[in-house]
């Protein structure tokens, strides 16, 4: 079992930066891959933004490549999503998800609003 709590969302102007955090509890965190998803306003689907494996390998969606950076600190059971050069289209609720042994656990989400 992994419990996740996201934080760091807020309102930022286009071109600005935010750092989202995902705090995890549970003994399997270090062995879990962690994903960040986002759900845009009025949309039903959550889209994958970035993934970091238990070994630290990262994969990014094309829409955020070069602007977002994902990192993890297993000692602190934390994952960070650094978001730079934010665009209006990045406005969404951001969720982190832990995957381990075929099980997925979600956080409650943190909203990000990018204003012009």
Residue pairs with C-beta under 8 A, 6 or more apart in sequence:
1 26
1 28
1 105
2 24
2 25
2 26
2 28
2 29
2 32
2 98
2 100
2 105
3 24
3 25
3 26
3 105
4 22
4 23
4 24
4 96
4 97
4 98
4 105
4 106
4 107
5 22
5 23
5 24
5 107
5 108
6 20
6 21
6 22
6 23
6 94
6 95
6 96
6 107
6 108
6 109
6 110
7 20
7 21
7 23
7 110
8 18
8 19
8 20
8 21
8 110
9 18
9 20
9 93
9 94
9 110
9 111
9 112
10 18
10 111
10 112
10 113
11 113
11 114
11 115
12 18
12 86
12 112
12 113
12 114
12 115
13 86
13 114
13 115
13 116
14 86
14 87
14 88
14 114
14 115
14 116
15 85
15 86
16 86
16 114
17 82
17 83
17 84
17 85
17 86
18 83
18 86
18 112
19 80
19 81
19 82
19 83
20 36
20 80
20 81
20 83
20 94
20 96
20 110
20 112
21 78
21 79
21 80
21 81
22 34
22 36
22 78
22 79
22 80
22 81
22 96
22 107
23 77
23 78
24 32
24 34
24 77
24 78
24 79
24 98
25 77
26 77
26 98
26 105
28 98
28 100
28 101
29 74
29 77
29 98
30 54
30 74
30 77
31 54
31 100
32 54
32 98
32 99
32 100
33 51
33 52
33 53
33 54
33 98
33 99
33 100
34 51
34 52
34 70
34 72
34 79
34 96
34 97
34 98
34 99
35 48
35 49
35 50
35 51
35 96
35 97
35 98
35 99
36 48
36 49
36 50
36 51
36 70
36 79
36 81
36 94
36 95
36 96
36 97
37 46
37 47
37 48
37 49
37 94
37 95
37 96
37 97
38 46
38 47
38 49
38 90
38 92
38 93
38 94
38 95
38 112
39 45
39 46
39 47
39 92
39 93
39 95
39 109
40 47
40 89
40 91
40 92
41 91
41 92
46 95
47 61
48 61
49 60
49 61
49 64
49 68
49 81
49 94
50 58
50 59
50 60
50 61
50 64
50 68
50 70
50 81
51 58
51 59
51 70
52 58
52 70
52 71
52 72
52 79
56 71
56 72
58 69
58 70
60 68
60 70
63 89
64 83
64 90
67 83
67 84
67 85
67 86
68 81
68 82
68 83
68 84
69 81
69 82
69 84
70 79
70 80
70 81
70 82
71 79
71 80
71 82
72 78
72 79
72 80
73 79
73 80
79 96
81 94
81 96
83 90
83 112
86 112
86 114
87 114
88 114
88 115
88 116
89 114
90 112
90 114
91 112
91 113
91 114
92 111
92 112
93 109
93 110
93 111
93 112
94 109
94 110
94 111
94 112
95 106
95 107
95 108
95 109
96 106
96 107
97 104
97 105
97 106
97 107
98 104
98 105
99 105
